[in-house]
Amino acid sequence: MQPGLYIIGTPIGNLSDMSPRAIETLQNVDLIVCEDTRVSGKLATHFDIKTRRIAMHEHNERDMAGVVADMIAGRLDANGAQVLEGTMPGLAVALISDSGMPTISDPGFRLVRECRVQKLSVFVVPGPTAFASALVLSGFPTDRFTFCGFFKDEKHLASDNKIRHTIIYYESPNRIMDTIGTCARICPERRIAIVREITKIHEETIIGYPSELLNITPPRGEIVLIIEPAPDTKMSDNEINEIVRDIVAGANSTKDKAAEIAARTGISKSEAYEKVIKNGN
């Protein structure tokens, strides 16, 4: 194969999503750089890929990027030993992550950047990507969106909430319920989609306003959180009244109910407060 870096997408759950080109490339490159050799070992066994693998993860990527680039350039052999300039061709090296497309909230971009700096060849073998798959499953607008990586905290969401189009995060099952609560405080007017276990047996998409999802059974597995665009048109009186009735029926305080109504409908907090009182609090 032509010397260079081959960025290869691998399945995010269902192994049937592995492309023939990805298998062929992994079988024929000189070396595979992977996030975890144990995880990639399962993939290699399933598809009879015998190519040698080495690990590059978040803890060693800064050091490994230069080493792997030197292998592609022909300055180091596959074992990392120095060779005389021009005495051997560079290596064809594949880059994979534990799942999905490398460098997307995974190690790898430093290696790609180093190859670009050294003017080495870089190729891509596309494959599944969790955030893109979750986005199309959500039914939220796809013409403009921002992927913000792994969800951080309330402070970051408050800042990200200034983004008025679709927002996408990765989240862990251990934190998702707290994150729903954070969404209920920061962006209660924006529906969210919790998309989990994409392409697997228990794939599921849960959609609703954050306040509606506070008491769901905690989702398990790998999760993508999608936040729909902020509303930019004034609601009709009937739409506002429907939301008011829904929120007033809840157990929150009058102040909290008024704040949520104002956020979800765009009316003033004082008007929302009056509606809460009028509808029986």
DAZIWO-V300162 format. One record per residue. SS is DSSP state (2 for helix, 1 for strand, 0 for the rest). Layout:
SS
SS
This chain:
0
0
0
1
1
1
1
1
0
1
0
0
0
0
2
2
2
0
0
2
2
2
2
2
2
2
2
2
0
0
1
1
1
1
0
0
2
2
2
2
2
2
2
2
2
2
0
0
0
0
0
0
1
1
1
0
0
0
0
0
2
2
2
2
2
2
2
2
2
2
2
2
2
0
0
1
0
0
0
0
0
1
0
0
0
0
0
0
0
0
0
1
1
1
1
0
0
0
0
1
0
0
0
0
0
0
0
0
2
2
2
2
2
2
2
2
2
0
0
0
0
1
1
1
1
0
0
0
0
2
2
2
2
2
2
2
2
2
0
0
0
0
0
0
1
1
1
1
1
1
0
0
0
2
2
2
2
2
2
2
0
0
0
0
0
1
1
1
1
1
1
0
0
0
0
2
2
2
2
2
2
2
2
2
2
2
0
0
0
0
1
1
1
1
1
1
0
0
0
0
0
0
0
1
1
1
1
1
1
2
2
2
2
0
0
0
0
0
0
0
0
0
1
1
1
1
1
0
0
0
0
0
0
0
0
0
2
2
2
2
2
2
2
2
2
2
2
2
0
0
0
0
0
2
2
2
2
2
2
2
2
2
2
2
2
0
0
0
2
2
2
2
2
2
2
2
2
2
0
0
0
